[in-house]
Protein backbone atom coordinates (compact mmCIF):
# COMPACT_ATOMS: atom_id res chain seq x y z
CA UNK A 1 0.00 0.00 0.00
CA UNK A 2 1.14 3.56 -0.63
CA UNK A 3 1.69 5.91 2.28
CA UNK A 4 -0.86 8.55 3.22
CA UNK A 5 1.53 11.26 2.06
CA UNK A 6 2.02 9.76 -1.39
CA UNK A 7 -1.72 9.09 -1.64
CA UNK A 8 -2.44 12.74 -0.92
CA UNK A 9 -0.12 13.63 -3.78
CA UNK A 10 -1.81 11.20 -6.19
CA UNK A 11 -5.44 11.53 -5.05
CA UNK A 12 -7.73 12.42 -7.93
CA UNK A 13 -10.22 14.06 -5.58
CA UNK A 14 -7.66 16.18 -3.79
CA UNK A 15 -5.98 17.26 -7.01
CA UNK A 16 -9.35 18.22 -8.44
CA UNK A 17 -10.36 20.21 -5.38
CA UNK A 18 -7.05 22.06 -5.45
CA UNK A 19 -7.64 22.86 -9.12
CA UNK A 20 -11.05 24.48 -8.56
CA UNK A 21 -10.17 26.41 -5.39
CA UNK A 22 -10.79 30.11 -6.02
CA UNK A 23 -12.59 29.39 -9.28
CA UNK A 24 -15.66 27.18 -8.86
CA UNK A 25 -17.46 25.26 -6.11
CA UNK A 26 -19.09 21.83 -5.98
CA UNK A 27 -22.72 21.55 -4.95
CA UNK A 28 -22.97 18.84 -2.30
CA UNK A 29 -25.75 17.14 -0.36
CA UNK A 30 -25.70 15.04 2.81
CA UNK A 31 -27.96 12.01 3.19
CA UNK A 32 -28.63 10.51 6.62
CA UNK A 33 -31.53 8.64 8.22
CA UNK A 34 -32.58 6.28 6.84
CA UNK A 35 -29.59 4.40 5.41
CA UNK A 36 -32.24 2.25 3.73
CA UNK A 37 -32.69 5.27 1.40
CA UNK A 38 -29.12 6.54 1.06
CA UNK A 39 -29.83 8.99 -1.77
CA UNK A 40 -33.11 10.42 -0.51
CA UNK A 41 -31.95 14.03 -0.23
CA UNK A 42 -29.72 13.86 -3.27
CA UNK A 43 -32.80 12.76 -5.21
CA UNK A 44 -34.76 15.65 -3.69
CA UNK A 45 -32.20 18.05 -5.14
CA UNK A 46 -32.57 16.42 -8.56
CA UNK A 47 -36.37 16.73 -8.36
CA UNK A 48 -36.07 20.37 -7.29
CA UNK A 49 -33.36 21.61 -9.64
CA UNK A 50 -33.18 19.06 -12.44
CA UNK A 51 -29.54 18.45 -11.50
CA UNK A 52 -27.70 16.05 -9.20
CA UNK A 53 -25.25 17.41 -6.62
CA UNK A 54 -21.61 16.98 -7.57
CA UNK A 55 -20.86 15.64 -4.08
CA UNK A 56 -22.80 12.84 -2.40
CA UNK A 57 -22.46 12.35 1.34
CA UNK A 58 -23.45 9.42 3.54
CA UNK A 59 -23.14 8.46 7.18
CA UNK A 60 -22.40 5.21 9.04
CA UNK A 61 -24.85 6.34 11.74
CA UNK A 62 -25.64 4.75 15.08
CA UNK A 63 -29.24 3.45 15.26
CA UNK A 64 -29.84 -0.27 14.72
CA UNK A 65 -31.85 0.10 11.52
CA UNK A 66 -29.17 2.33 10.04
CA UNK A 67 -26.34 0.06 11.17
CA UNK A 68 -28.20 -2.81 9.49
CA UNK A 69 -28.23 -0.81 6.25
CA UNK A 70 -24.63 0.37 6.22
CA UNK A 71 -23.86 -1.82 3.22
CA UNK A 72 -26.70 -0.20 1.33
CA UNK A 73 -25.17 3.21 2.05
CA UNK A 74 -21.73 1.97 0.95
CA UNK A 75 -23.08 0.54 -2.30
CA UNK A 76 -24.76 3.88 -2.95
CA UNK A 77 -21.37 5.56 -2.45
CA UNK A 78 -19.88 3.32 -5.14
CA UNK A 79 -22.82 4.02 -7.45
CA UNK A 80 -22.49 7.76 -6.98
CA UNK A 81 -18.72 7.58 -7.59
CA UNK A 82 -19.26 5.54 -10.74
CA UNK A 83 -21.72 8.21 -11.89
CA UNK A 84 -19.11 10.92 -11.44
CA UNK A 85 -19.75 12.33 -7.96
CA UNK A 86 -17.23 13.10 -5.23
CA UNK A 87 -17.88 10.95 -2.14
CA UNK A 88 -17.99 12.17 1.47
CA UNK A 89 -18.65 9.83 4.40
CA UNK A 90 -19.23 10.74 8.05
CA UNK A 91 -19.09 8.61 11.16
CA UNK A 92 -21.41 9.39 14.06
CA UNK A 93 -19.60 6.96 16.34
CA UNK A 94 -21.20 5.71 19.55
CA UNK A 95 -19.20 6.37 22.73
CA UNK A 96 -16.44 3.76 23.15
CA UNK A 97 -17.69 2.79 26.60
CA UNK A 98 -21.05 1.88 25.05
CA UNK A 99 -21.89 -0.66 22.39
CA UNK A 100 -23.77 -0.13 19.17
CA UNK A 101 -26.49 0.94 18.69
CA UNK A 102 -26.68 3.98 20.94
CA UNK A 103 -28.96 6.97 21.43
CA UNK A 104 -28.62 10.49 20.13
CA UNK A 105 -29.10 12.30 23.44
CA UNK A 106 -27.74 10.92 25.63
CA UNK A 107 -25.41 8.90 23.45
CA UNK A 108 -23.72 10.76 20.61
CA UNK A 109 -24.52 13.88 22.63
CA UNK A 110 -24.12 14.35 26.37
CA UNK A 111 -22.38 11.05 27.16
CA UNK A 112 -18.91 12.42 27.70
CA UNK A 113 -16.10 10.23 28.97
CA UNK A 114 -14.46 11.04 32.28
CA UNK A 115 -10.88 12.30 32.10
CA UNK A 116 -9.75 8.87 33.31
CA UNK A 117 -11.71 7.14 30.55
CA UNK A 118 -10.34 9.58 27.97
CA UNK A 119 -6.78 8.76 29.04
CA UNK A 120 -7.58 5.04 28.83
CA UNK A 121 -9.07 5.47 25.35
CA UNK A 122 -5.83 7.04 24.12
CA UNK A 123 -3.55 4.53 25.86
CA UNK A 124 -2.57 1.64 23.64
CA UNK A 125 -3.61 -1.79 24.88
CA UNK A 126 -6.11 -0.73 27.54
CA UNK A 127 -9.63 -2.25 27.50
CA UNK A 128 -11.27 0.95 26.26
CA UNK A 129 -8.58 1.44 23.62
CA UNK A 130 -9.00 -2.14 22.39
CA UNK A 131 -12.78 -1.71 22.29
CA UNK A 132 -12.35 1.40 20.15
CA UNK A 133 -9.98 -0.43 17.81
CA UNK A 134 -12.61 -3.15 17.41
CA UNK A 135 -15.11 -0.46 16.43
CA UNK A 136 -12.65 0.90 13.88
CA UNK A 137 -12.08 -2.62 12.53
CA UNK A 138 -15.79 -2.81 11.70
CA UNK A 139 -15.79 0.54 9.88
CA UNK A 140 -12.57 -0.31 8.02
CA UNK A 141 -14.30 -3.23 6.27
CA UNK A 142 -16.64 -0.82 4.48
CA UNK A 143 -13.85 1.59 3.58
CA UNK A 144 -11.73 -1.28 2.29
CA UNK A 145 -14.58 -2.34 -0.01
CA UNK A 146 -14.63 1.15 -1.46
CA UNK A 147 -10.85 1.12 -1.91
CA UNK A 148 -11.04 -2.28 -3.64
CA UNK A 149 -13.55 -0.70 -6.05
CA UNK A 150 -11.44 2.36 -6.73
CA UNK A 151 -13.55 4.80 -4.70
CA UNK A 152 -11.82 7.68 -2.96
CA UNK A 153 -13.55 8.99 0.16
CA UNK A 154 -13.55 12.37 1.84
CA UNK A 155 -13.50 10.98 5.38
CA UNK A 156 -14.58 13.27 8.22
CA UNK A 157 -14.29 11.61 11.64
CA UNK A 158 -14.87 13.55 14.89
CA UNK A 159 -16.66 16.36 13.09
CA UNK A 160 -17.18 19.67 14.90
CA UNK A 161 -14.30 19.08 17.30
CA UNK A 162 -15.12 22.27 19.20
CA UNK A 163 -18.73 21.19 19.80
CA UNK A 164 -18.59 20.04 23.42
CA UNK A 165 -21.97 18.30 23.30
CA UNK A 166 -20.45 15.46 21.26
CA UNK A 167 -18.71 12.88 23.46
CA UNK A 168 -15.51 13.36 21.43
CA UNK A 169 -15.62 17.14 21.25
CA UNK A 170 -14.73 20.09 23.41
CA UNK A 171 -11.31 18.80 24.48
CA UNK A 172 -8.71 21.31 23.25
CA UNK A 173 -4.99 20.78 23.50
CA UNK A 174 -2.49 18.12 22.44
CA UNK A 175 -4.06 15.29 24.45
CA UNK A 176 -7.64 16.17 23.61
CA UNK A 177 -9.88 15.63 20.58
CA UNK A 178 -6.95 16.19 18.20
CA UNK A 179 -5.10 13.23 19.70
CA UNK A 180 -8.07 10.93 19.14
CA UNK A 181 -8.17 12.12 15.52
CA UNK A 182 -4.47 11.25 15.16
CA UNK A 183 -5.16 7.83 16.65
CA UNK A 184 -7.91 7.17 14.09
CA UNK A 185 -5.69 8.39 11.26
CA UNK A 186 -2.83 6.16 12.36
CA UNK A 187 -5.06 3.11 12.76
CA UNK A 188 -6.80 3.38 9.41
CA UNK A 189 -3.68 4.41 7.49
CA UNK A 190 -0.83 2.46 9.12
CA UNK A 191 -2.60 -0.53 10.69
CA UNK A 192 -5.52 -1.16 8.32
CA UNK A 193 -3.48 0.11 5.35
CA UNK A 194 -6.35 2.08 3.83
CA UNK A 195 -5.04 4.32 1.07
CA UNK A 196 -8.26 5.77 -0.38
CA UNK A 197 -9.09 8.30 2.34
CA UNK A 198 -8.84 12.07 1.94
CA UNK A 199 -8.86 13.33 5.52
CA UNK A 200 -11.10 16.24 6.53
CA UNK A 201 -10.50 18.21 9.74
CA UNK A 202 -13.79 19.82 10.73
CA UNK A 203 -14.82 22.66 13.06
CA UNK A 204 -18.04 24.60 13.73
CA UNK A 205 -18.75 28.34 13.74
CA UNK A 206 -18.90 28.59 17.52
CA UNK A 207 -15.41 29.30 18.94
CA UNK A 208 -12.26 31.03 17.77
CA UNK A 209 -9.82 28.40 19.00
CA UNK A 210 -9.23 26.23 15.97
CA UNK A 211 -5.49 25.85 16.54
CA UNK A 212 -6.22 24.11 19.85
CA UNK A 213 -7.93 21.34 17.89
CA UNK A 214 -5.57 21.09 14.91
CA UNK A 215 -4.33 17.47 14.66
CA UNK A 216 -1.29 18.65 12.69
CA UNK A 217 -0.92 19.45 9.01
CA UNK A 218 0.28 15.95 8.14
CA UNK A 219 -2.98 14.43 9.44
CA UNK A 220 -5.52 16.26 7.28
CA UNK A 221 -5.94 17.28 3.66
CA UNK A 222 -9.05 19.50 3.66
CA UNK A 223 -10.50 21.84 6.26
CA UNK A 224 -14.26 21.54 6.76
CA UNK A 225 -16.30 24.34 8.33
CA UNK A 226 -19.84 23.75 9.64
CA UNK A 227 -22.05 26.83 9.46
CA UNK A 228 -25.09 27.00 11.74
CA UNK A 229 -24.68 30.48 13.24
CA UNK A 230 -22.90 33.47 11.70
CA UNK A 231 -20.21 31.49 9.88
CA UNK A 232 -20.83 33.18 6.55
CA UNK A 233 -19.47 36.42 8.01
CA UNK A 234 -16.24 37.36 6.26
CA UNK A 235 -14.36 37.40 9.57
CA UNK A 236 -14.69 33.61 9.82
CA UNK A 237 -13.46 33.14 6.26
CA UNK A 238 -10.44 35.34 6.85
CA UNK A 239 -9.68 33.58 10.16
CA UNK A 240 -9.78 30.15 8.48
CA UNK A 241 -7.40 31.24 5.71
CA UNK A 242 -4.78 32.20 8.30
CA UNK A 243 -4.81 28.62 9.61
CA UNK A 244 -5.12 26.41 6.54
CA UNK A 245 -2.61 28.18 4.28
CA UNK A 246 -2.87 26.54 0.82
CA UNK A 247 -5.09 23.58 1.71
CA UNK A 248 -8.64 23.40 0.33
CA UNK A 249 -11.48 24.62 2.52
CA UNK A 250 -15.12 23.58 2.35
CA UNK A 251 -18.52 24.43 3.80
CA UNK A 252 -18.75 20.90 5.16
CA UNK A 253 -22.21 21.36 6.68
CA UNK A 254 -24.83 24.07 6.62
CA UNK A 255 -28.53 24.57 7.03
CA UNK A 256 -28.83 27.79 5.05
CA UNK A 257 -27.23 27.64 1.61
CA UNK A 258 -24.59 30.25 0.82
CA UNK A 259 -25.84 33.19 -1.20
CA UNK A 260 -24.47 33.98 -4.65
CA UNK A 261 -22.73 37.02 -3.14
CA UNK A 262 -20.99 34.79 -0.57
CA UNK A 263 -19.67 32.54 -3.33
CA UNK A 264 -18.17 35.56 -5.07
CA UNK A 265 -16.68 37.25 -2.00
CA UNK A 266 -15.40 33.97 -0.48
CA UNK A 267 -14.11 32.15 -3.57
CA UNK A 268 -11.86 29.54 -1.96
CA UNK A 269 -14.64 27.24 -0.72
CA UNK A 270 -14.41 24.05 -2.82
CA UNK A 271 -17.82 22.62 -1.90
CA UNK A 272 -20.92 23.36 0.14
CA UNK A 273 -23.00 20.60 1.73
CA UNK A 274 -26.40 21.28 3.30
CA UNK A 275 -27.48 18.84 5.98
CA UNK A 276 -30.05 16.30 4.79
CA UNK A 277 -33.57 17.53 5.59
CA UNK A 278 -32.35 21.03 6.54
CA UNK A 279 -31.86 21.87 2.88
CA UNK A 280 -35.65 21.70 2.51
CA UNK A 281 -36.58 23.10 5.91
CA UNK A 282 -34.28 26.14 5.78
CA UNK A 283 -34.23 27.07 2.10
CA UNK A 284 -37.05 27.85 -0.30
CA UNK A 285 -37.34 26.04 -3.60
CA UNK A 286 -36.41 29.29 -5.33
CA UNK A 287 -33.26 29.65 -3.22
CA UNK A 288 -32.17 26.09 -3.96
CA UNK A 289 -32.80 26.52 -7.68
CA UNK A 290 -31.01 29.87 -7.68
CA UNK A 291 -27.79 28.55 -6.14
CA UNK A 292 -27.79 25.52 -8.43
CA UNK A 293 -28.02 27.79 -11.44
CA UNK A 294 -25.10 30.01 -10.46
CA UNK A 295 -22.27 29.85 -13.03
CA UNK A 296 -19.66 29.13 -10.35
CA UNK A 297 -21.57 26.10 -8.98
CA UNK A 298 -20.65 22.69 -10.40
CA UNK A 299 -23.25 19.92 -10.50
CA UNK A 300 -22.74 16.22 -11.25
CA UNK A 301 -23.62 16.56 -14.93
CA UNK A 302 -20.69 18.97 -15.25
CA UNK A 303 -18.22 16.48 -13.75
CA UNK A 304 -17.38 14.09 -16.64
CA UNK A 305 -13.67 13.79 -17.22
CA UNK A 306 -12.56 15.03 -13.80
CA UNK A 307 -11.18 11.58 -12.85
N, C-alpha and C positions, 0 to 999 in steps of 0.2 A: 504493500500500500504506500501511496505517496504521503509525505508529511503534510500537516495542516498548512504550513507556510507555502509549500510548493503548490498545494491545491488552490490556495487563495490567489496565487499568481496565474493559475490555469483555468480558474472557474469561469465558465461562460456567463453565468448570472452576474458575478461580481464585475467582470470586464464590461458587460453591457450596462450595468448601473453606473459605473464610472463614466462610460461614454455619453450617457444622457444627462449627467449632473450639470445643472446650469442651463440646460437646453429644453428638455421635455420632462414629463412626469407620467408614471404609470398609474392608471386607475386600478385600484385594488378593492377587494371585498372579502370580509371575514365571514365564515360560515361556522356556526356552533350548533347547540342543541336543535334538532337531534342529529347524531352521527348517522342515523338511518337515512337521512336526507342531506348528504354532505355538500350539495350544491344549491340548496334552497335559496339562499340570498343572492348568490351569483345569478341564478335563473331569474330572480326578481329584477335584477338590474337589466338583464337582457329583455325582459318583458316591458320594462319601463323606458329603456333608451334605444332598444334595437341593437345594442352592442354588448358583448361580454367584457367584463373587466380583464385587464391584462395580467393581473395578479389574483390568484386564488389562494385563499387561506383556510386551513382547517385546524382542528384542535383535538388532542387526545382525550381531553375531558376526564371526568371523575365520577359520574353517576353510573350505576350498573348498566343501564340500557345503552349508554354511550360507550362504555368500555366494551360491551359485547359487540358493538358495531365499529370498533376501531379499524378493522380490516376494510370495511366499506369506505371509510374516510380515506384510507391509504390508497385504495384502488382508484378513488376519485382523484387523488393527487396525481397519480400516474396518468390518468385520462386527461386531466387538465394540462399537464406537462406535454403530453403527446399532441395536444391541440394547440400548443404554442404559448401557454401561460407560464409565468413565473410562479413558483410554489413557495408558500410560507406556512409553517406549522408551529403551533403553540403547544405548550404543555402545562395545563392546570394540574399540577402534581399534588396529590394528597399529602398531608404531613407525614414525615417518615416514621413517627411513633404511632401512626394509625395505619390500618390496611386500606385497600381499595374494595369497594367504593367508599367515598366519604361525603359529608355534607358541604354545602356552600358556606353557611354561617350558623353555627361554628363548623369549621372544617378547613376549606381553603382560606377563609377569613377567620380571624379571631380564635385561632388555635395555635398561638405562638409557642415555640419551644422555650423551656427555661434556658438560662445561660449554660447550665451544666449539660443539658441535652444538646445544645448547639455545639459545644466543645466536643462532645462525644460524636456527633454527626460528622464533624470535620477531622476526627482522629482515626486514622487508618486502622482497620481491624477490630474496632469496637462493635458491639451488637447493633447499635443504631446506624453506624457507618455501613456495616455489611447489609443491613436491611435496605438501606438506600441504594446500594450497589445492585441489589436484587431487583429493585424497582427500575433502575436504569437498564439492567439486562433485558427486561421485558420491552421497554421502549425501543431499545437498540435493534430488536428483531424487525420492527416495522421500518426503521430507517435503513437497515441493511437491505431489505427488499427493494426500497426505492433506489439505493445505490446500485444494486444488481441490475436494475432496469434503466440505469442511466439518468435518474432523476436527481437534480440538485435541489437542495432544500434551504431556504432561509429559515434558520432554526433560532427560536427566541425563548430560551428558558428563563425562568425567574423574572418575568416581565414586571415593569414598574417597581424596580428595586427600592425606590424611596417611598413606596406605599406601605406604611407600617401595618395596615390591616391584614395583608397577606402574611402567612406564617413565615415566609422566607424573607420578607421585606423589612425595611426600617432599621437595618443594622449597618450603619456606616463604618468605615475603617477597614484596615487590612485583614482583620479576622472576622469580618461580618459577611453580608450578602455577597460581596465580591469574591470572597474566598470560596463560597459554595459554588459560584459560577465557574471559577477556575477548576474546582474539583470535577464538575460535570464535563467541562471541556476536556480535561485530561482523560477522564474515563472513556468518553465516547471516541476521542481522537487517538489516544495512545494505547488504551486497553482493548477497546472494541474495534479499533482500526477503521472507523468510519471516515471516509474521505470525500463525502458528498455534501457536507454541511457548510453553509455560509453563516457565520455566527453573528447574531444581532444582540447588541447591548441596548437595553431599553429602560427609559425613565419616563416619569409623568410630570405634567406641568403643575407641580405642587411645592417644590422646594429647590432652592438655588445652591445645591450641595452636590452636584453631579460627580465632581472629582472624588468625593468620599466613597463613591460606589463603583468607580472605574476599575474593572478587573485587570487592566493593563492592555496596552495597545496590541500586544501579540495574541490576545485572547478573543478579539472581536474584529469583525470586518465592516459592519454597518452599524450606525447609531440610529435607534428607533425612539421616537418621541410620541408619547400618548397625550392627546389634547382633549381635555374634558372641562377646562376652566378658561383661562385667558391665554392659552398657549400660542394662539395665532398672533399675539402682540409681537412686534418686531424685536423687542428687547430679548425675548426668549430665543429667537432665531439667531440674533447676534451673539448671545451667550453660548449657544451650542457650537457655533462656528469657532469660537476660541478654544474649545475643548477637542473637537474632532479633527482639526486640521484638514487634510485632504481626503478623508474617508467619506463615503456617501452617507447622507442623512435621509431619514424617511419619516413621514407622518404615519407611525406604525399602528395607531388606533385613533379614532375620533368618533364623535357622535355627529357633530355638525361638519359638513363638508367644507373644505377651504373655498373661499370665493375666488373668482377669476383675478381680482386685484391682488390677493395673497399670492397666487401662483406667479404673478409677474414680479412682485416686489421681493419674494423669497424664492428665487429660482433654483436653489440647490436641492430642494426636496426631490427624491427620485421616485417615490410613490406615496400615495395616500390610501388609507384603508379604513373605511367606516366599519363600525362594529355591528355585524349581523343585523338584528332587527332595528337597531338605532338609526340605520340609514333611512328607514321608512318612517320611524317615529319622530325624527328630528329634522328631516328635510322634506320639502314639498316635492311633488313630481316635477314641477317646473325647475326647481333648483338642481335636482339630480340630472335632468336632461340638459340643463344649461352647462354644468361642469363637464359632462361627457361630450359636449359638442365644442369645447374650447380647443383651439388649434394646438395648444401645448400638451394636451392630455392624450396619452396613448392608450388605445383599447386593444383587445386581443386580436381583432381582425387586422390590426396594423403591425402585428408582431412577426409575420413570416420572415424567415431568413436571419433572425437575430441569433439563433444557435448555430 
